Amino acid sequence: MLTSDVAPGKLPPMTDVTSDAAATRLRRSPLHERHTAAGAKFAPFGGWEMPLEYAGGGVLKEHTAVRTAVGVFDVSHLGKARVSGPGAADFVNSCLSNDLGRIGPGRAQYTLCCDDATGGVVDDIIAYLYADDHVFLIPNAANTAEVVRRLRAAAPAQVTVTDEHEAYAVLAVQGPRSAELLAALDLPTEHGYMSFSAASLAGVELTVCRTGYTGELGYELVVPAEHAVAVWDALFAAGAAFELRACGLAARDTLRTEMGYPLHGQDLSLDISPVQARSGWAVGWDKPAFWGRDALLAEKAAGPRRTLRGLVAVDRAIPRPGMTLHVGDAQVGIVTSGTFSPTLKQGIALALVSADANLTDGDEVEIDIRGRRAPLKLTKPPFVTPSVK
């Protein structure tokens, strides 16, 4: 999941938006003052002013902290919506792509909100299943209002869809030492991947879910917004012993790209279906109904005209979104996400590649970098092996 809120093509430039009049139009995290005190560089993400990186660290150190120790990300800009009432879970299951019937209460699930007519992806979402009458959704910031609008329009009379975007903060504690840190704070760590439980920290009731967007062992804490500072302070009070570092959304982007995780707005979109993005594992193909079902079944049967593939640079080139891929004189695709991998010390990318090109992993293509060609090799993600599988 992610932050679908970076403009396609590149991460937003680092800016001191506290001095920018436009910043007054952006929402701010309840942890904004903590970020400012830590020397954060801010950037707009989906209508929010969020930390991109921090003084004394930067993307490389923050990225490395998550791969080797533990980092914490403020991802409070992510959306929050609650679907409640008799039959709420069945209703959500009839709309979103994945099958909630595969999981039970206390589990979370990655799922997609697709357009019913085209099968394109409106957003990718984490769904928390509390009970048959209670589902909590975490969409991307920029898409929350649209997801809520579509659900409300389809909801039966007894089901209520509530936008709770600013009611909660979300802290992602990620890295091989994340469980040690949470255990030191008496937070639960033994529940399985994509499961959640209620807990308490610093007198604050919160939810701990074994999820993340980095590939490492990690947890996400859903906290009432008015208590976010108390939880943040408690994490850092205990965190020095575990080499805890505050991490910005730039490092989150390099971490997720190393794992080959798609970003909505670049690797998934209304124009890029789950079939094209190789996200069919998040579709309940046997369900009788979900938005986009007919279009997606037809595309799956016919075979997509393009698919999302991984690329690793052969030389020092750094692929960027929007760069075209070539084999000889033929254009065969386009980069959707690309960055420098701090772990591999190489350029890596995700790209939509034409099915007609008949390329397989190990084949080489070239990207066009302002008229210069640079070779890349098709590689199946993830590009790195996380410390904890």
C-alpha positions as CSV (number, residue, x, y, z in Angstrom):
1,M,0.0,0.0,0.0
2,L,1.1,2.9,-0.1
3,T,1.4,6.4,-0.7
4,S,-0.3,6.9,-4.0
5,D,0.3,10.5,-3.4
6,V,3.6,11.1,-5.1
7,A,3.3,12.8,-8.4
8,P,4.1,10.2,-11.1
9,G,7.6,10.7,-12.5
10,K,9.5,11.4,-9.3
11,L,9.4,12.0,-5.6
12,P,8.4,15.6,-4.8
13,P,11.3,17.9,-4.2
14,M,12.4,18.5,-0.6
15,T,10.9,21.8,0.5
16,D,10.6,23.8,3.7
17,V,6.8,24.1,3.3
18,T,6.5,25.8,6.7
19,S,7.6,28.9,4.8
20,D,5.3,28.3,1.9
21,A,1.9,30.0,1.9
22,A,0.5,26.9,0.0
23,A,1.2,24.8,3.1
24,T,-1.7,26.4,4.9
25,R,-4.0,24.5,2.5
26,L,-2.4,21.2,3.4
27,R,-3.6,18.9,6.2
28,R,-1.0,18.2,8.9
29,S,-0.3,15.1,10.9
30,P,-0.9,15.3,14.7
31,L,2.8,14.7,14.9
32,H,3.8,17.7,12.9
33,E,5.5,19.5,15.7
34,R,7.6,16.4,16.5
35,H,8.7,16.2,12.9
36,T,9.6,19.9,12.8
37,A,11.7,19.5,16.0
38,A,13.5,16.6,14.4
39,G,14.5,18.7,11.4
40,A,12.2,17.1,8.9
41,K,12.1,18.2,5.3
42,F,8.4,18.2,4.2
43,A,6.6,17.6,1.0
44,P,2.9,17.4,0.0
45,F,1.4,13.9,-0.1
46,G,-2.2,13.6,-1.1
47,G,-3.2,16.9,0.4
48,W,-1.1,16.4,3.5
49,E,2.2,18.0,4.6
50,M,4.4,15.0,5.5
51,P,8.0,14.4,6.4
52,L,10.1,13.3,3.4
53,E,13.4,12.8,5.4
54,Y,15.0,14.0,8.6
55,A,18.1,16.1,9.5
56,G,21.1,14.0,10.5
57,G,19.9,11.0,8.6
58,G,18.6,11.3,5.1
59,V,17.2,8.7,2.8
60,L,20.2,6.3,2.9
61,K,20.5,6.2,6.7
62,E,16.8,5.9,7.1
63,H,16.5,3.1,4.6
64,T,19.4,1.2,6.1
65,A,17.9,1.6,9.6
66,V,14.8,-0.3,8.5
67,R,16.8,-3.0,6.7
68,T,19.1,-3.6,9.7
69,A,17.4,-2.3,12.9
70,V,14.1,-0.4,13.2
71,G,12.5,2.7,11.9
72,V,9.2,4.4,12.5
73,F,7.2,6.2,9.8
74,D,4.4,8.6,10.4
75,V,1.8,7.5,7.8
76,S,-1.1,9.4,9.3
77,H,-2.0,10.8,5.9
78,L,-3.3,7.4,4.9
79,G,-7.1,7.3,4.8
80,K,-9.4,5.7,7.4
81,A,-13.0,4.7,6.8
82,R,-15.4,2.5,8.8
83,V,-18.1,0.3,7.4
84,S,-20.6,-0.8,10.0
85,G,-24.0,-2.3,10.5
86,P,-25.7,-5.6,9.8
87,G,-24.0,-7.3,6.9
88,A,-21.2,-4.8,6.6
89,A,-18.5,-7.4,5.9
90,D,-20.7,-9.1,3.2
91,F,-21.3,-5.7,1.6
92,V,-17.6,-4.8,1.6
93,N,-16.9,-8.3,0.1
94,S,-19.3,-7.7,-2.7
95,C,-17.5,-4.5,-3.6
96,L,-13.7,-4.9,-3.1
97,S,-11.6,-7.4,-5.0
98,N,-10.2,-9.8,-2.4
99,D,-12.3,-12.4,-0.5
100,L,-12.9,-11.5,3.1
101,G,-14.3,-15.0,3.5
102,R,-10.7,-16.2,3.4
103,I,-10.0,-14.5,6.8
104,G,-11.7,-14.2,10.1
105,P,-12.2,-11.4,12.7
106,G,-8.9,-10.1,13.9
107,R,-7.2,-10.4,10.5
108,A,-6.4,-7.8,7.9
109,Q,-6.3,-8.2,4.1
110,Y,-4.8,-6.3,1.2
111,T,-7.6,-5.6,-1.4
112,L,-8.4,-3.4,-4.3
113,C,-11.3,-1.1,-5.1
114,C,-11.7,-1.5,-8.8
115,D,-13.9,0.4,-11.3
116,D,-16.9,-1.7,-12.1
117,A,-16.9,-0.9,-15.8
118,T,-13.2,-1.1,-16.7
119,G,-11.5,-3.1,-13.9
120,G,-9.0,-0.3,-13.4
121,V,-7.8,0.3,-9.8
122,V,-9.5,3.2,-8.0
123,D,-7.3,2.4,-4.9
124,D,-5.5,-0.4,-3.0
125,I,-6.6,-0.8,0.6
126,I,-5.9,-2.6,3.8
127,A,-9.2,-4.0,5.2
128,Y,-9.4,-4.8,9.0
129,L,-12.1,-7.3,9.7
130,Y,-13.5,-6.8,13.2
131,A,-16.7,-8.7,12.9
132,D,-19.5,-9.4,10.4
133,D,-20.9,-6.0,11.1
134,H,-17.6,-4.0,11.3
135,V,-14.8,-3.4,8.8
136,F,-12.2,-0.7,9.1
137,L,-10.5,0.4,5.8
138,I,-7.2,2.1,5.2
139,P,-7.0,3.5,1.7
140,N,-4.4,5.9,0.3
141,A,-4.7,9.6,1.2
142,A,-5.6,11.0,-2.1
143,N,-8.2,8.4,-2.9
144,T,-10.1,8.2,0.4
145,A,-12.9,10.5,-0.5
146,E,-13.6,8.6,-3.8
147,V,-13.5,5.2,-2.1
148,V,-15.9,6.4,0.6
149,R,-18.2,8.0,-2.1
150,R,-18.4,4.7,-4.1
151,L,-19.1,2.6,-1.0
152,R,-21.8,5.0,0.3
153,A,-23.5,5.1,-3.1
154,A,-23.7,1.3,-3.1
155,A,-24.4,0.6,0.6
156,P,-27.8,-0.8,1.6
157,A,-29.8,1.2,4.1
158,Q,-28.6,-0.7,7.2
159,V,-24.9,-0.2,6.4
160,T,-23.1,3.1,7.3
161,V,-19.8,4.2,5.7
162,T,-18.0,6.8,7.8
163,D,-14.9,8.8,6.7
164,E,-12.6,9.0,9.7
165,H,-9.6,10.3,7.8
166,E,-8.3,12.7,10.5
167,A,-9.6,10.7,13.6
168,Y,-6.6,8.4,13.7
169,A,-2.8,8.5,13.3
170,V,-0.9,5.6,11.9
171,L,2.7,4.8,12.9
172,A,4.6,2.1,11.0
173,V,7.3,0.5,13.1
174,Q,9.4,-1.5,10.7
175,G,12.6,-3.5,10.7
176,P,14.2,-6.7,12.2
177,R,14.3,-5.2,15.7
178,S,10.7,-3.9,15.6
179,A,9.4,-6.8,17.7
180,E,12.0,-6.2,20.3
181,L,11.0,-2.6,20.6
182,L,7.3,-3.3,20.9
183,A,7.9,-6.1,23.4
184,A,9.9,-3.7,25.6
185,L,6.8,-1.6,25.6
186,D,4.5,-4.5,26.5
187,L,2.8,-4.4,23.1
188,P,1.8,-7.7,21.4
189,T,4.2,-9.0,18.8
190,E,3.4,-12.7,18.5
191,H,0.3,-12.5,16.3
192,G,0.7,-13.7,12.7
193,Y,1.2,-11.7,9.6
194,M,-1.8,-9.5,8.7
195,S,-3.5,-10.0,12.0
196,F,-4.3,-7.3,14.6
197,S,-5.2,-6.9,18.2
198,A,-6.1,-4.2,20.7
199,A,-3.3,-2.9,23.1
200,S,-2.4,0.0,25.3
201,L,0.7,2.2,25.4
202,A,1.3,5.2,27.5
203,G,-2.3,4.9,28.7
204,V,-3.6,5.1,25.1
205,E,-5.8,2.4,23.6
206,L,-4.6,1.5,20.1
207,T,-4.6,-1.3,17.5
208,V,-1.4,-3.2,16.6
209,C,-1.4,-4.9,13.2
210,R,1.4,-7.0,11.8
211,T,1.6,-5.2,8.5
212,G,3.9,-2.9,6.6
213,Y,5.2,-1.7,3.2
214,T,8.9,-2.4,3.6
215,G,9.2,-6.2,3.4
216,E,10.8,-6.3,6.8
217,L,9.2,-7.6,10.1
218,G,7.0,-4.7,11.1
219,Y,3.8,-3.4,12.7
220,E,1.4,-0.6,12.2
221,L,-0.1,1.2,15.2
222,V,-3.5,2.8,14.6
223,V,-3.8,5.5,17.3
224,P,-6.5,8.1,18.1
225,A,-5.1,11.3,16.7
226,E,-5.3,13.2,19.9
227,H,-2.9,10.7,21.6
228,A,-0.4,10.3,18.7
229,V,2.3,12.4,20.4
230,A,2.2,10.3,23.6
231,V,2.7,7.1,21.6
232,W,5.4,8.6,19.4
233,D,7.3,9.8,22.6
234,A,6.9,6.4,24.2
235,L,8.4,4.7,21.2
236,F,11.4,7.0,21.1
237,A,11.9,6.9,24.9
238,A,12.5,3.1,24.6
239,G,13.9,3.2,21.0
240,A,17.5,4.2,21.6
241,A,18.4,0.7,22.8
242,F,17.1,-0.7,19.5
243,E,18.7,2.0,17.2
244,L,15.3,3.4,16.4
245,R,15.3,6.1,13.7
246,A,12.5,8.4,12.5
247,C,12.1,7.7,8.7
248,G,10.4,9.8,6.1
249,L,8.3,8.9,3.1
250,A,11.3,9.0,0.7
251,A,12.9,6.0,2.4
252,R,9.5,4.3,2.4
253,D,9.5,4.6,-1.4
254,T,12.9,3.1,-1.8
255,L,12.1,0.3,0.6
256,R,8.9,-0.7,-1.2
257,T,10.5,-0.5,-4.6
258,E,13.2,-2.9,-3.5
259,M,10.4,-5.3,-2.6
260,G,8.6,-4.7,-5.9
261,Y,5.5,-3.5,-4.1
262,P,3.2,-1.4,-6.4
263,L,2.4,2.2,-5.7
264,H,-1.1,3.4,-6.6
265,G,-0.9,6.2,-9.2
266,Q,2.2,4.7,-10.8
267,D,2.1,0.9,-10.8
268,L,-1.7,0.6,-10.2
269,S,-4.3,3.1,-11.5
270,L,-7.5,3.4,-13.3
271,D,-5.5,2.7,-16.4
272,I,-3.5,-0.2,-14.9
273,S,-5.6,-3.2,-13.9
274,P,-4.7,-5.9,-11.3
275,V,-4.2,-8.3,-14.2
276,Q,-1.6,-6.0,-15.8
277,A,0.0,-5.2,-12.4
278,R,0.3,-8.9,-11.5
279,S,-1.9,-8.3,-8.5
280,G,-4.3,-11.1,-9.3
281,W,-3.5,-12.7,-6.0
282,A,-5.5,-9.9,-4.4
283,V,-8.6,-10.8,-6.4
284,G,-11.2,-13.4,-5.2
285,W,-11.8,-14.8,-8.7
286,D,-14.4,-17.3,-7.5
287,K,-16.5,-14.7,-5.7
288,P,-19.9,-14.2,-7.4
289,A,-19.6,-10.4,-7.2
290,F,-17.1,-7.6,-6.8
291,W,-16.5,-4.3,-8.7
292,G,-14.8,-4.9,-12.0
293,R,-15.4,-8.7,-12.0
294,D,-16.6,-9.1,-15.6
295,A,-13.9,-6.8,-17.1
296,L,-11.1,-8.5,-15.1
297,L,-12.3,-12.0,-15.9
298,A,-12.3,-11.1,-19.6
299,E,-8.9,-9.5,-19.5
300,K,-7.5,-12.5,-17.6
301,A,-8.9,-14.9,-20.1
302,A,-7.6,-13.0,-23.1
303,G,-4.3,-12.2,-21.5
304,P,-3.2,-8.7,-20.7
305,R,-1.6,-6.6,-23.4
306,R,1.1,-5.5,-20.9
307,T,2.4,-6.7,-17.6
308,L,4.4,-5.2,-14.7
309,R,8.0,-6.4,-14.7
310,G,11.1,-5.8,-12.6
311,L,14.3,-4.2,-14.0
312,V,17.8,-3.9,-12.6
313,A,20.3,-1.6,-14.2
314,V,23.4,-3.2,-15.7
315,D,25.5,-0.1,-15.4
316,R,25.2,3.1,-13.3
317,A,21.9,4.2,-14.8
318,I,19.0,5.1,-12.5
319,P,15.6,4.5,-14.1
320,R,12.8,7.0,-13.4
321,P,9.1,6.8,-14.0
322,G,8.1,7.8,-17.5
323,M,11.3,6.6,-19.2
324,T,10.6,4.4,-22.2
325,L,12.0,0.9,-22.7
326,H,13.4,-0.3,-26.0
327,V,14.7,-3.4,-27.8
328,G,16.5,-2.1,-30.8
329,D,14.2,0.4,-32.6
330,A,11.0,-0.9,-31.0
331,Q,9.6,0.7,-27.9
332,V,8.4,-2.2,-25.6
333,G,7.4,-0.5,-22.4
334,I,7.5,2.3,-19.9
335,V,9.0,2.6,-16.4
336,T,6.3,3.2,-13.8
337,S,8.5,3.3,-10.6
338,G,12.3,3.7,-10.6
339,T,14.9,4.6,-8.1
340,F,18.4,3.9,-6.8
341,S,18.5,0.9,-4.5
342,P,20.4,1.7,-1.3
343,T,20.8,-2.0,-0.6
344,L,22.0,-3.1,-4.1
345,K,23.8,0.2,-5.0
346,Q,22.1,-0.1,-8.4
347,G,19.2,1.4,-10.2
348,I,16.0,-0.7,-10.0
349,A,12.5,-0.2,-11.6
350,L,9.1,-1.6,-12.2
351,A,7.8,-1.2,-15.7
352,L,4.9,-2.1,-17.9
353,V,6.2,-4.3,-20.7
354,S,4.3,-5.2,-23.8
355,A,3.2,-8.8,-24.1
356,D,4.0,-8.7,-27.8
357,A,7.7,-8.2,-26.9
358,N,7.9,-11.8,-25.7
359,L,10.5,-11.0,-23.1
360,T,11.5,-13.2,-20.2
361,D,13.5,-12.7,-17.0
362,G,17.1,-12.3,-17.8
363,D,16.5,-10.5,-21.1
364,E,18.0,-7.1,-21.5
365,V,16.2,-3.9,-22.6
366,E,17.4,-0.3,-22.8
367,I,15.9,2.8,-21.3
368,D,16.1,6.2,-22.9
369,I,17.7,8.7,-20.6
370,R,17.5,12.1,-22.4
371,G,18.5,10.5,-25.7
372,R,21.1,8.1,-24.2
373,R,20.4,4.4,-24.0
374,A,21.3,2.4,-20.9
375,P,20.9,-1.4,-20.4
376,L,18.6,-3.0,-17.8
377,K,17.9,-6.7,-17.2
378,L,14.4,-8.0,-16.6
379,T,14.4,-9.4,-13.1
380,K,11.5,-10.9,-11.0
381,P,11.0,-8.8,-7.8
382,P,11.7,-8.7,-4.9
383,F,15.1,-7.2,-5.8
384,V,16.5,-7.8,-2.3
385,T,15.9,-10.4,0.4
386,P,14.6,-8.9,3.6
387,S,16.1,-10.0,6.9
388,V,12.8,-11.6,8.1
389,K,10.6,-13.4,5.7
